[in-house]
């Protein structure tokens, strides 16, 4: 796997530099390129208010608007479920402002960019202004033997290639956790062969959306690994409204870079390398659109997927070996209409367990009932989810009215989660990384209305 990752790094680096060197050669043979000073700024944004009602306590963020999943049962002495209670709120903190920049040209290279910000609320009730996207684009057209190819190099913070093409929905989470969600600093090249086929490859660095590990959520696991996240993908667009995409995300991190040998601190060689492939289909015809995506997640918590990884072995030299949690994540979504739109999504997640058996730390407690179990010190699951989740589905019928720049929409979302019962609090089965005893379902009904003004 390590050789595969190194080969991938070399391949994408060659792709990113080929176009630039080719265009420099053309400039050297002719006259010096003269830059164009014409730059166009196009501001955009919206004001948005959500009105949200839930029938169950749930894992969610941004004042409960960014929804993940309903919480497991919490029974009191009377066997009443304390998490089964209604709640309601309405807030306007997710308004957004951005600006697209275009028009500048240097020789045959077109230069553009985007900066975008919005408000969110990570903890507490104070709205915070944050950076969503900030990138520059360099575009070359008229490439190839028939001058029909083009290349676009993106540098900066933008949507992760696997997070694009979400379901048709009005919710803030855009289909999470049934669709990857991630914006990160990146260097990404799109090379298009005519109008139909596009190759995408590049590198990504973690910032807001990070991996889990012994120190919690952190970008340090990538920082000390010295290997940025990689992506390779292909997109095919037919002339009849069909789009097909496929790609793979490659992640190689160091969950620990320092350990102990007796009372002595030492450098350790820990590393876990994973590959997460996906496939995406979309068909458009007049006012109708249908799309579907399926991801085979190997870890993937840095993309807001409900997954993680754990320790599979503790070696005598102090190094740890790791194994990823695998899951199948899919959705199908459709939309019809223009002024009045009907849309919806059906999503499904299946937790497939770890690729290898986990290190069993239950024996160390001296309690025989904990033998064969792995606790949170050696198992790192997305903190927005729960490691005793085994499967999950969601259904979101939605109706929207588009009155020019004003949008009014109503969405109903039913989310069901199948939980297993922990043998000991927070400990999963070391054989497969699951809590697979006492399987039971919990449900949440969410009714959400949104009023949005676009400018």
C-alpha positions in Angstrom: 0.0 0.0 0.0 2.9 2.4 0.8 4.4 1.8 -2.7 1.0 2.4 -4.2 0.7 5.7 -2.4 4.2 6.9 -3.5 3.4 5.9 -7.1 0.2 7.9 -6.9 2.1 11.0 -5.6 4.5 10.9 -8.5 1.7 10.4 -11.1 -0.3 13.3 -10.0 2.7 15.6 -9.6 3.6 14.9 -13.2 0.0 15.7 -14.3 0.0 19.0 -12.4 3.3 20.2 -13.9 3.0 19.0 -17.5 0.5 21.7 -18.6 2.5 24.5 -17.0 5.8 23.5 -18.6 4.1 23.1 -22.0 2.6 26.6 -21.9 5.9 28.1 -20.7 7.6 26.5 -23.7 5.2 28.1 -26.1 5.7 31.5 -24.5 9.5 31.2 -24.8 9.2 30.5 -28.6 7.0 33.5 -29.2 6.7 37.0 -27.8 6.5 37.6 -24.1 3.0 37.1 -22.7 1.1 40.3 -22.0 -1.3 40.2 -19.1 -4.9 41.5 -19.4 -5.9 43.9 -16.6 -9.7 43.3 -17.0 -11.0 41.7 -13.8 -14.7 41.0 -13.1 -16.1 40.7 -9.6 -19.5 38.9 -9.2 -20.8 39.0 -5.6 -23.5 36.5 -4.5 -25.1 35.1 -1.4 -28.3 34.6 0.5 -30.2 35.1 3.8 -31.7 31.9 5.2 -33.8 30.9 8.2 -34.6 27.4 9.3 -37.6 26.3 11.4 -37.0 22.8 12.7 -39.0 20.3 14.8 -37.6 17.0 16.1 -39.3 14.1 18.0 -36.0 12.8 19.5 -32.7 13.9 21.0 -30.1 13.6 18.3 -26.4 14.1 17.4 -26.3 17.4 15.5 -24.3 20.6 15.2 -24.8 24.3 14.4 -27.6 24.8 16.9 -29.0 21.3 15.9 -29.5 22.3 12.2 -26.6 20.1 10.9 -28.1 16.7 11.5 -26.4 13.3 11.9 -28.5 10.7 13.7 -31.0 10.1 16.6 -29.4 9.1 19.9 -29.7 5.6 21.3 -32.2 4.8 24.1 -31.4 6.3 27.5 -33.6 4.4 30.0 -34.3 5.5 33.6 -35.4 3.3 36.5 -39.0 3.3 35.2 -37.8 2.1 31.8 -38.7 5.5 30.2 -36.5 6.6 27.3 -35.2 10.0 28.3 -34.0 10.7 24.7 -37.6 10.5 23.4 -38.6 14.1 23.6 -39.8 16.8 21.2 -37.8 20.0 20.4 -38.2 23.1 18.2 -36.0 26.0 17.2 -35.7 28.6 14.4 -32.4 30.4 13.6 -30.9 32.5 10.7 -27.2 32.1 11.4 -26.4 30.2 8.1 -26.5 33.2 5.8 -23.7 33.3 3.2 -21.7 35.8 1.1 -19.2 35.1 -1.7 -17.5 36.6 -4.7 -16.5 35.0 -8.0 -13.5 36.7 -9.7 -12.8 36.3 -13.5 -11.5 38.1 -16.5 -7.7 38.2 -15.9 -5.6 36.5 -18.6 -1.8 36.0 -18.9 -1.0 34.9 -22.3 -3.1 31.8 -23.0 -3.7 31.2 -19.2 -7.0 32.4 -17.8 -6.9 33.3 -14.1 -10.0 33.2 -11.8 -10.9 32.7 -8.2 -13.5 32.6 -5.5 -13.8 33.7 -1.9 -16.8 32.6 0.2 -17.8 33.0 3.8 -20.8 32.2 6.0 -21.8 32.1 9.7 -21.9 28.9 11.8 -22.1 27.9 15.4 -19.7 25.2 16.5 -20.2 25.5 20.3 -22.6 27.6 22.4 -24.9 30.1 20.8 -22.6 32.7 19.3 -22.6 32.9 15.5 -19.0 32.9 14.1 -17.9 34.2 10.7 -15.8 31.5 8.9 -14.0 30.8 5.7 -15.8 28.4 3.4 -13.9 28.6 0.2 -10.9 30.6 -1.0 -9.1 29.5 -4.2 -7.6 30.5 -7.5 -8.0 28.8 -10.8 -5.6 28.6 -13.8 -7.2 27.5 -17.0 -5.7 26.6 -20.4 -7.9 26.0 -23.4 -7.1 24.7 -26.9 -4.8 21.9 -25.8 -4.2 18.6 -27.6 -3.6 17.7 -31.2 -7.1 19.1 -32.2 -7.1 21.9 -29.7 -10.3 20.5 -28.1 -8.8 19.7 -24.7 -8.5 21.9 -21.7 -6.9 22.0 -18.2 -8.0 23.6 -15.0 -5.7 23.9 -12.0 -7.3 24.8 -8.7 -5.2 26.0 -5.7 -6.8 26.8 -2.4 -9.6 25.8 -0.1 -12.6 24.2 -2.0 -15.0 21.3 -1.9 -13.5 17.9 -1.7 -14.1 16.1 -5.0 -16.0 13.3 -3.3 -18.2 15.8 -1.5 -19.6 17.3 -4.7 -22.8 16.1 -6.2 -24.9 15.8 -3.1 -28.6 14.8 -3.0 -31.5 17.1 -3.7 -32.4 18.5 -0.3 -32.9 21.7 1.6 -31.2 20.6 4.8 -28.0 22.2 6.0 -26.0 18.9 6.1 -26.6 18.2 2.4 -27.3 14.6 2.9 -24.7 13.8 5.6 -23.9 11.2 6.7 -25.1 9.5 3.5 -22.9 11.7 1.4 -19.3 12.8 2.1 -19.0 16.4 3.3 -15.6 18.2 3.3 -14.0 21.5 2.3 -10.2 21.5 2.5 -7.0 23.2 1.2 -6.0 21.4 -2.1 -4.1 21.4 -5.3 -6.4 19.8 -7.9 -6.0 19.4 -11.7 -8.9 18.7 -14.0 -7.8 17.7 -17.6 -10.7 17.5 -20.0 -10.5 15.5 -23.2 -13.1 17.3 -25.3 -16.5 17.8 -23.7 -17.1 14.2 -22.5 -14.2 12.9 -20.4 -12.3 14.6 -17.5 -9.4 13.3 -15.5 -9.1 14.7 -11.9 -6.1 14.3 -9.7 -4.5 16.2 -6.8 -3.6 16.6 -3.2 -5.6 17.6 -0.2 -4.6 18.8 3.3 -6.8 18.6 6.3 -8.0 21.7 8.1 -11.6 21.9 9.5 -12.5 18.3 8.6 -9.9 16.1 10.2 -9.2 12.5 11.1 -9.7 11.0 14.5 -7.0 9.5 16.6 -5.5 9.2 20.1 -5.4 13.0 20.4 -9.0 13.5 19.2 -9.8 15.2 15.9 -6.6 16.8 14.6 -4.7 17.7 11.4 -1.4 16.7 13.2 -1.9 13.1 12.0 -1.4 14.3 8.4 1.2 16.9 9.4 3.6 14.4 10.9 2.9 11.8 8.3 4.2 14.2 5.6 1.8 12.7 3.1 -1.2 14.8 1.9 -4.4 13.1 1.1 -4.6 12.1 -2.6 -7.4 11.8 -5.0 -7.8 10.3 -8.5 -11.1 10.3 -10.5 -12.7 10.2 -13.9 -15.9 12.0 -15.1 -17.9 11.1 -18.3 -20.7 13.3 -19.6 -22.8 12.0 -22.5 -24.7 14.2 -24.9 -28.0 12.8 -23.6 -27.9 14.1 -20.0 -26.0 11.2 -18.4 -23.1 11.8 -16.0 -20.9 9.0 -14.6 -18.1 9.6 -12.0 -15.8 7.3 -10.2 -12.8 8.0 -8.0 -10.7 7.0 -5.0 -9.6 9.0 -2.0 -6.2 7.8 -0.6 -5.3 8.7 3.0 -2.0 7.9 4.8 -1.7 9.4 8.4 0.4 8.8 11.6 -2.0 8.5 14.5 1.1 8.7 16.8 4.5 10.1 16.2 5.8 9.8 19.8 5.6 6.9 22.2 7.2 5.5 25.3 9.6 2.6 26.0 9.6 2.2 29.7 10.1 5.7 31.1 11.8 6.9 27.9 10.0 8.9 25.1 10.7 7.6 21.6 9.8 8.3 18.0 7.4 5.7 16.6 6.7 4.6 13.1 2.9 4.3 13.3 0.9 4.7 10.1 -2.4 3.7 8.6 -3.1 4.0 4.8 -6.6 3.6 3.5 -8.4 3.9 0.1 -12.0 5.0 -0.2 -13.6 4.5 -3.7 -16.9 5.8 -4.9 -19.2 5.8 -8.0 -21.8 8.4 -8.9 -24.5 8.5 -11.6 -26.8 11.3 -12.7 -29.4 11.7 -15.4 -31.1 14.9 -16.4 -34.1 15.3 -18.8 -36.0 18.5 -19.0 -37.3 19.2 -15.5 -36.4 15.8 -14.1 -33.2 14.8 -12.4 -32.1 11.6 -10.7 -28.8 10.9 -9.0 -27.2 8.1 -7.0 -23.9 7.7 -5.2 -22.2 4.8 -3.4 -19.1 5.0 -1.3 -17.1 2.1 0.2 -15.6 3.9 3.1 -12.4 2.7 4.7 -12.2 5.0 7.7 -13.5 8.2 6.2 -14.4 10.2 9.3 -12.5 13.2 7.8 -15.3 13.4 5.2 -18.0 13.4 7.9 -18.7 9.7 7.3 -19.7 7.7 10.4 -16.6 5.6 10.5 -13.2 5.3 12.1 -10.3 2.9 12.8 -8.6 1.1 15.6 -5.4 -0.5 16.9 -4.9 -4.0 15.7 -1.5 -4.8 17.3 0.9 -3.3 19.8 4.4 -4.3 18.8 7.4 -4.9 21.1 9.3 -1.9 19.6 6.5 0.5 20.7 4.8 0.9 17.3 1.1 0.4 16.8 -0.6 -1.2 13.8 -4.1 -0.2 12.8 -7.1 -1.4 10.9 -9.9 0.7 9.4 -13.6 0.5 10.0 -15.4 -0.2 6.7 -18.9 0.9 5.8 -21.2 1.0 2.8 -22.7 4.5 2.3 -25.2 5.2 -0.4 -28.1 7.5 -1.5 -30.5 7.9 -4.4 -32.2 11.2 -5.0 -34.6 12.7 -7.5 -36.1 16.1 -8.3 -38.9 17.3 -10.6 -40.2 20.8 -11.5 -39.1 24.4 -11.8 -41.3 26.9 -10.0 -42.8 24.2 -7.9 -40.3 21.4 -7.1 -40.8 18.0 -5.6 -37.6 16.3 -4.4 -36.3 13.7 -2.0 -33.6 11.3 -0.9 -33.3 7.8 0.4 -30.0 7.0 2.1 -28.6 3.8 3.6 -25.5 3.0 5.7 -24.2 -0.4 6.7 -21.4 -0.6 9.2 -19.2 -3.6 7.9 -16.8 -3.8 10.9 -13.1 -3.6 10.9 -10.8 -5.2 8.3 -8.8 -7.0 11.0 -9.5 -7.9 14.6 -8.8 -5.1 17.1 -6.3 -5.1 20.0 -8.2 -6.3 23.0 -7.7 -4.0 26.0 -10.5 -5.5 28.0 -8.2 -8.1 29.7 -6.1 -5.4 31.3 -8.9 -4.4 33.6 -8.9 -7.7 35.4 -12.6 -8.1 34.7 -13.3 -11.3 32.9 -16.5 -9.9 31.4 -14.4 -7.4 29.4 -12.2 -10.0 27.7 -12.3 -9.6 23.9 -13.4 -6.0 24.0 -11.8 -2.8 22.7 -12.4 0.6 24.3 -12.1 4.2 23.1 -8.4 4.4 24.0 -7.7 2.0 21.1 -10.7 2.7 18.8 -11.3 6.1 17.2 -14.8 6.7 15.8 -16.3 9.9 14.4 -17.2 11.9 17.4 -20.5 13.0 15.8 -21.6 9.4 15.7 -21.7 6.3 18.0 -19.6 3.2 17.5 -22.5 0.9 18.4 -24.3 2.0 15.2 -24.8 -1.0 12.9 -27.0 0.4 10.1 -29.0 3.5 9.3 -31.5 4.8 6.8 -33.2 8.1 6.0 -36.1 9.2 3.8 -36.6 13.0 3.0 -39.6 14.0 0.8 -39.5 17.7 0.1 -41.6 20.4 -1.7 -40.1 23.8 -2.7 -41.6 26.9 -4.2 -39.2 29.1 -6.2 -40.5 32.6 -6.6 -37.5 34.2 -8.4 -34.9 34.9 -5.8 -37.2 33.8 -2.9 -37.3 30.1 -2.0 -39.8 28.5 0.4 -39.5 24.8 1.2 -40.8 22.2 3.5 -38.9 18.9 4.2 -39.8 15.9 6.2 -37.0 13.6 7.3 -37.4 10.2 8.9 -34.1 8.7 10.2 -33.8 5.3 11.7 -30.7 3.8 13.3 -30.1 0.2 14.4 -27.9 0.2 17.5 -26.2 -2.7 19.3 -25.9 -2.9 23.0 -22.4 -2.4 24.5 -21.3 -5.3 26.7 -19.4 -2.6 28.7 -19.9 1.2 28.2 -18.1 2.3 25.1 -16.4 -1.0 24.4 -16.9 -2.8 21.0 -16.3 -6.4 20.1 -12.5 -6.7 19.3 -13.2 -9.4 16.6 -15.1 -7.0 14.3 -15.2 -3.5 15.9 -19.0 -3.7 16.3 -21.5 -3.7 19.2 -23.5 -6.6 17.8 -25.6 -7.8 20.8 -29.1 -6.6 21.6 -29.8 -5.1 18.2 -32.7 -2.5 18.3 -34.0 0.5 16.3 -34.6 4.1 17.2 -36.3 6.7 15.0 -36.5 10.5 14.7 -39.0 12.5 12.7 -37.8 15.9 11.6 -40.0 18.6 10.0 -38.1 21.5 8.6 -39.2 24.7 6.9 -36.7 27.1 5.2 -37.1 30.6 3.9 -34.3 31.8 1.7 -33.6 35.0 -0.2 -30.8 34.8 -2.9 -29.0 37.9 -4.1 
